[in-house]
């Protein structure tokens, strides 16, 4: 049995390719960091192409210009913008921000701009963006130009950069905390999977890790020792079940105190809402324990906003 304190890390992903960001996000579920190498990101994305949730772990900012205002208006009308941030710029163009998954699923070829975007994205990375507007499409005849822009340009271009810039935070907390965090929308999540992770393996120290309940009980007190006794008993039962069953079956005895890793990806605007809802006196003390320092660090590390 292992016990650890809760923690978080605002991810510094500067210089990473989209596929590497997706791989880092996706491996949270499997805790398979040992399988990473120089080319593993491409293999990971190819293998998990049908598992769309992993492709929510990276975003792009696209600047779109068209010679025809009517074409922009039609694109805005014909495009389902549920998971895309689209802003009309004073220059007459559009700023589009979306995760790789959102761009895969919600940019269609029903409009001239949509076809140009599909062409651009396919040329940018055919593995991540397999959709192509068709053999008859000619980019030379297109009325639209598309540019991929860095986060710094988003701040200059947009009147509402918080809606376009995104941040990845990796939490190590108990499952009671993650049960509350995953209720927020729109966000992207991947969580350590007790279905796949077999905690009797050497890479997990052949035991279960629990988050110390210091938000409730001080170490060394009677209540803390009662909690510790309960966790030892739970671990013993879990490890015994693994002798004859799968992690998927054995996990049903694991409690909220289990350590879990959660990668959470959201716009700055949504993070502001999360801090407002999860960083006040009415919140679970375990939530406050992690959110108070995160809220402070979050706005002191704007360079990490994507």
C-alpha positions as CSV (number, residue, x, y, z in Angstrom):
1,X,0.0,0.0,0.0
2,X,1.2,3.5,-0.9
3,X,-0.1,6.9,0.1
4,X,0.7,10.2,-1.7
5,X,-0.4,13.8,-1.5
6,X,-2.7,15.3,-4.2
7,X,-0.9,17.3,-6.8
8,X,-1.3,19.0,-10.2
9,X,0.9,20.2,-13.1
10,X,0.0,22.7,-15.7
11,X,1.4,21.0,-18.8
12,X,4.2,22.7,-20.7
13,X,3.7,21.4,-24.3
14,X,5.5,24.1,-26.2
15,X,7.4,22.6,-29.1
16,X,5.4,19.4,-29.1
17,X,3.7,18.3,-32.3
18,X,-0.1,17.7,-32.4
19,X,0.5,13.9,-32.5
20,X,2.8,14.0,-29.5
21,X,0.3,16.1,-27.5
22,X,-2.4,13.6,-28.3
23,X,-0.2,10.7,-27.3
24,X,0.6,12.3,-23.9
25,X,-3.1,12.9,-23.4
26,X,-4.1,9.3,-24.4
27,X,-1.5,7.5,-22.4
28,X,-3.0,8.9,-19.2
29,X,-5.7,6.2,-19.4
30,X,-3.2,3.3,-19.8
31,X,-0.3,4.7,-17.7
32,X,1.9,3.4,-20.5
33,X,4.6,6.0,-20.4
34,X,7.2,3.3,-20.8
35,X,6.1,2.6,-24.4
36,X,7.0,6.1,-25.6
37,X,9.9,6.6,-28.1
38,X,10.8,9.0,-30.9
39,X,8.1,7.6,-33.3
40,X,5.5,6.3,-30.8
41,X,3.2,9.3,-31.2
42,X,2.5,8.5,-34.9
43,X,1.9,4.8,-34.1
44,X,-0.3,5.8,-31.1
45,X,-2.5,8.1,-33.2
46,X,-2.8,5.5,-36.0
47,X,-3.8,2.8,-33.5
48,X,-6.3,4.9,-31.7
49,X,-7.9,6.6,-34.8
50,X,-11.3,5.1,-34.0
51,X,-11.0,6.1,-30.3
52,X,-11.9,9.7,-30.9
53,X,-11.6,10.9,-27.3
54,X,-7.8,10.8,-27.5
55,X,-7.9,13.3,-30.3
56,X,-9.4,15.9,-28.0
57,X,-5.9,16.4,-26.4
58,X,-4.6,19.0,-28.9
59,X,-6.0,22.1,-30.6
60,X,-5.3,24.3,-33.6
61,X,-5.9,27.9,-34.4
62,X,-6.8,28.7,-38.0
63,X,-7.1,32.1,-39.7
64,X,-9.5,32.0,-42.6
65,X,-9.8,34.7,-45.3
66,X,-12.2,34.7,-48.3
67,X,-12.7,37.2,-51.1
68,X,-16.5,36.8,-50.8
69,X,-18.3,37.9,-47.6
70,X,-21.3,35.8,-48.7
71,X,-19.1,32.6,-48.6
72,X,-18.2,33.4,-45.0
73,X,-21.8,34.0,-44.0
74,X,-22.9,30.8,-45.6
75,X,-20.1,28.9,-43.8
76,X,-21.2,30.3,-40.5
77,X,-24.8,29.3,-41.2
78,X,-24.0,25.8,-42.5
79,X,-21.4,24.8,-39.8
80,X,-22.4,23.2,-36.6
81,X,-20.2,25.2,-34.1
82,X,-21.0,23.2,-31.0
83,X,-17.4,22.2,-30.4
84,X,-15.6,24.9,-32.4
85,X,-14.8,28.4,-31.4
86,X,-15.4,30.6,-34.4
87,X,-15.0,34.4,-34.3
88,X,-15.6,37.0,-37.0
89,X,-12.6,39.4,-37.2
90,X,-12.7,43.1,-38.0
91,X,-10.4,42.3,-40.9
92,X,-13.2,40.3,-42.5
93,X,-11.7,36.9,-41.8
94,X,-12.5,34.2,-39.3
95,X,-10.6,32.8,-36.3
96,X,-11.4,29.1,-35.8
97,X,-10.1,27.2,-32.8
98,X,-10.9,23.5,-32.2
99,X,-9.4,20.3,-30.9
100,X,-8.2,17.8,-33.5
101,X,-11.4,15.8,-32.9
102,X,-13.6,18.8,-33.4
103,X,-11.9,19.8,-36.6
104,X,-12.1,16.2,-37.9
105,X,-15.8,15.9,-37.2
106,X,-17.3,19.4,-37.6
107,X,-15.4,20.8,-40.6
108,X,-17.3,19.3,-43.6
109,X,-17.0,19.8,-47.3
110,X,-20.5,21.3,-47.8
111,X,-19.2,24.8,-48.3
112,X,-16.3,26.3,-50.2
113,X,-14.6,27.3,-47.0
114,X,-15.2,23.9,-45.6
115,X,-13.5,22.2,-48.6
116,X,-10.5,24.6,-48.3
117,X,-10.2,23.8,-44.6
118,X,-10.3,20.1,-45.3
119,X,-7.6,20.4,-47.9
120,X,-5.4,22.5,-45.6
121,X,-5.8,20.2,-42.7
122,X,-5.1,17.1,-44.8
123,X,-2.0,18.7,-46.2
124,X,-0.9,19.7,-42.7
125,X,-1.2,16.1,-41.3
126,X,-2.9,13.4,-43.4
127,X,-2.8,11.0,-40.4
128,X,-4.8,13.2,-38.1
129,X,-7.0,14.7,-40.8
130,X,-7.7,11.9,-43.4
131,X,-10.8,13.7,-44.8
132,X,-10.1,15.2,-48.3
133,X,-12.5,17.3,-50.3
134,X,-12.3,15.0,-53.3
135,X,-10.4,14.4,-56.5
136,X,-12.1,17.2,-58.3
137,X,-11.2,19.9,-55.8
138,X,-8.7,22.5,-57.0
139,X,-7.0,24.7,-54.3
140,X,-5.9,27.1,-57.1
141,X,-9.5,27.9,-57.8
142,X,-10.4,28.4,-54.2
143,X,-11.5,31.8,-53.0
144,X,-10.2,31.0,-49.5
145,X,-6.9,31.2,-47.7
146,X,-6.1,29.4,-44.5
147,X,-3.2,30.0,-42.1
148,X,-2.3,28.1,-38.9
149,X,-1.4,30.7,-36.2
150,X,0.4,30.3,-32.9
151,X,-1.3,31.2,-29.5
152,X,0.4,34.6,-29.4
153,X,-1.3,35.6,-32.6
154,X,-4.7,34.6,-31.1
155,X,-4.2,37.2,-28.3
156,X,-3.5,39.9,-30.9
157,X,-6.3,38.8,-33.3
158,X,-9.2,38.0,-30.9
159,X,-11.3,40.3,-28.7
160,X,-12.0,37.2,-26.6
161,X,-8.7,35.2,-26.4
162,X,-10.0,33.3,-23.4
163,X,-12.5,31.5,-25.6
164,X,-9.7,30.4,-28.0
165,X,-6.7,29.7,-25.8
166,X,-6.6,26.2,-24.1
167,X,-4.7,24.7,-21.2
168,X,-4.0,21.2,-20.2
169,X,-3.7,20.3,-16.5
170,X,-2.7,16.9,-15.1
171,X,-4.2,16.1,-11.7
172,X,-3.1,13.3,-9.3
173,X,-6.1,13.2,-6.9
174,X,-8.7,10.9,-5.4
175,X,-11.6,9.7,-7.4
176,X,-14.1,11.8,-5.5
177,X,-12.5,14.9,-6.9
178,X,-12.5,13.6,-10.4
179,X,-16.1,12.6,-10.2
180,X,-16.9,16.3,-9.8
181,X,-14.4,17.6,-12.3
182,X,-15.7,15.5,-15.2
183,X,-19.1,17.2,-14.9
184,X,-17.8,20.4,-16.4
185,X,-18.5,21.1,-20.1
186,X,-17.1,21.7,-22.6
187,X,-13.9,20.1,-21.5
188,X,-11.8,17.1,-22.6
189,X,-10.8,14.4,-20.1
190,X,-8.8,11.2,-20.0
191,X,-8.5,9.4,-16.7
192,X,-6.3,6.6,-15.4
193,X,-8.3,3.4,-16.1
194,X,-8.7,0.9,-13.4
195,X,-10.1,-1.4,-16.1
196,X,-6.7,-1.6,-17.8
197,X,-4.3,-0.8,-15.0
198,X,-3.4,-3.9,-13.0
199,X,-2.0,-2.6,-9.7
200,X,-0.2,-5.9,-8.7
201,X,2.3,-5.3,-11.6
202,X,5.8,-4.2,-10.9
203,X,5.3,-0.8,-12.6
204,X,2.7,0.1,-10.0
205,X,4.9,-1.2,-7.1
206,X,2.7,-4.3,-6.8
207,X,0.2,-2.4,-4.7
208,X,-2.6,0.1,-4.7
209,X,-1.8,3.9,-4.2
210,X,-4.2,6.0,-2.2
211,X,-4.5,9.8,-1.8
212,X,-3.9,10.9,1.8
213,X,-7.1,12.4,3.2
214,X,-5.3,15.3,4.9
215,X,-8.2,17.6,3.9
216,X,-10.2,15.7,6.5
217,X,-7.9,13.9,8.9
218,X,-4.5,14.8,10.3
219,X,-1.9,12.1,10.0
220,X,-1.4,10.2,13.2
221,X,-4.9,10.8,14.5
222,X,-7.4,8.1,15.4
223,X,-9.6,8.9,12.3
224,X,-6.6,8.8,10.0
225,X,-5.5,5.5,11.3
226,X,-9.0,4.1,10.9
227,X,-8.9,5.3,7.2
228,X,-5.5,3.7,6.8
229,X,-6.7,0.4,8.2
230,X,-9.7,0.4,5.8
231,X,-7.4,1.0,2.8
232,X,-5.0,-1.8,3.8
233,X,-8.0,-4.1,4.0
234,X,-9.3,-3.0,0.6
235,X,-5.9,-3.5,-1.0
236,X,-5.6,-7.0,0.4
237,X,-9.0,-7.9,-1.1
238,X,-8.3,-6.3,-4.4
239,X,-5.0,-8.2,-4.8
240,X,-6.6,-11.4,-3.8
241,X,-9.3,-11.0,-6.4
242,X,-6.7,-10.3,-9.1
243,X,-5.4,-13.9,-8.6
244,X,-8.6,-15.2,-10.3
245,X,-10.2,-12.3,-12.1
246,X,-9.4,-9.3,-14.3
247,X,-8.7,-5.7,-13.2
248,X,-12.1,-4.9,-14.6
249,X,-13.7,-7.2,-12.1
250,X,-11.4,-6.6,-9.2
251,X,-11.7,-2.8,-9.3
252,X,-15.3,-2.9,-8.0
253,X,-13.9,-3.1,-4.4
254,X,-11.7,0.0,-4.9
255,X,-12.8,3.2,-3.0
256,X,-12.9,6.9,-3.8
257,X,-9.6,7.3,-1.9
258,X,-7.7,5.6,-4.8
259,X,-5.1,7.7,-6.5
260,X,-6.1,8.5,-10.0
261,X,-4.5,10.6,-12.7
262,X,-6.7,12.9,-14.8
263,X,-5.8,15.0,-17.8
264,X,-8.2,17.9,-18.2
265,X,-8.1,20.2,-21.3
266,X,-10.3,23.3,-21.6
267,X,-10.4,26.9,-22.7
268,X,-9.2,29.6,-20.4
269,X,-12.8,30.8,-20.2
270,X,-14.0,27.4,-19.0
271,X,-11.1,27.2,-16.5
272,X,-12.3,30.5,-15.0
273,X,-15.7,29.0,-14.5
274,X,-14.2,25.9,-13.0
275,X,-12.2,28.0,-10.5
276,X,-15.4,29.9,-9.6
277,X,-17.4,26.8,-9.0
278,X,-14.7,24.6,-7.4
279,X,-12.7,27.1,-5.3
280,X,-15.1,28.3,-2.6
281,X,-15.9,27.5,1.0
282,X,-18.9,25.3,0.0
283,X,-16.7,22.9,-2.0
284,X,-15.4,19.5,-1.0
285,X,-12.2,20.2,1.1
286,X,-10.3,17.8,-1.1
287,X,-11.3,19.9,-4.1
288,X,-10.3,23.2,-2.4
289,X,-7.0,21.6,-1.4
290,X,-6.0,21.3,-5.1
291,X,-7.9,24.2,-6.7
292,X,-6.7,27.0,-4.5
293,X,-3.0,26.7,-5.4
294,X,-3.9,25.8,-9.0
295,X,-6.0,29.0,-9.5
296,X,-3.0,31.0,-8.3
297,X,-0.4,29.3,-10.5
298,X,-2.7,29.2,-13.5
299,X,-2.7,32.9,-14.1
300,X,1.0,33.2,-13.3
301,X,1.8,30.8,-16.2
302,X,0.1,32.4,-19.2
303,X,3.0,31.4,-21.3
304,X,1.7,27.8,-21.1
305,X,-1.7,28.8,-22.6
306,X,-2.1,27.1,-26.0
